[in-house]
Amino acid sequence: MRTALRTGIVTVLATVLVVSGVATAFAARDDTTDAGTDLEAFRAERLAEIDEALATLQARLDALDGRDGVWAEQMTALWTDGITILEVVADDVASAETVAEIRALSGEAKTRYETIRRIRGRYAHVTQDLERFGATARRLEGHIAEAADLGADTSEASAEHAAALTELESARLLLATIDPDDGGEEILADLRESHALAHAGNRHLRETRSEVVEALREWFAGL
């Protein structure tokens, strides 16, 4: 089977796994033997599953219509790619010569899907974390300024806040180099690093909050 078509089938059958009962069916069959399995009956069953998956994918895509945000964007890309390639999958399954060939595609699909799911899911997660932590950093900047205006010693809070901004900016810069459409384990490694940097920044934000509270407590005690 041609490499491009094989890659496409793996990608789309992987998409099927997340939206229907096909994943369970594949898992249950992977360790069976092909002896005595009727190719045409097996083919017909898989084609029916693909048809069902196409309908499910379209329903998921329709449900995202009009929704904004990185999560909707990543899922829209996933479902759209799935629908496009599933039309090829049906033809390739129809022309497969053995049950083993169809089974092999199913196993590869499960592995490939896990990579795709982690990439798109983690990319959306890190993006949302950075948006949330960035908003927290802006609020804390305001709190530090207010405490300083009162006369509180905010040097420790400012130092923690600066450290947080450094970590968050590093996470953003790394995330900006990642294209979730590329796929691959190297992208997952970069996403994990970006995620770790974002949470390191958030730890500094928690310390910032504590230092602001402590600065105000000391200021009130000195009144």
Secondary structure, DSSP 8 states (H G I E B T S, - for coil): --HHHHHHHHHHHHHHHHHSTHHHHHHHHTTS--TT--HHHHHHHHHHHHHHHHHHHHHHHHHTTT--SHHHHHHHHHHHHHHHHHHHHHHHHHH---HHHHHHHHHHHHHHHHHHHHHHHHHHHHHHHHHHHHHHHHHHHHHHHHHHHHT---HHHHHHHHHHHHHHHHHHHHHHT--TTT-SHHHHHHHHHHHHHHHHHHHHHHHHHHHHHHHHHHHHHT-
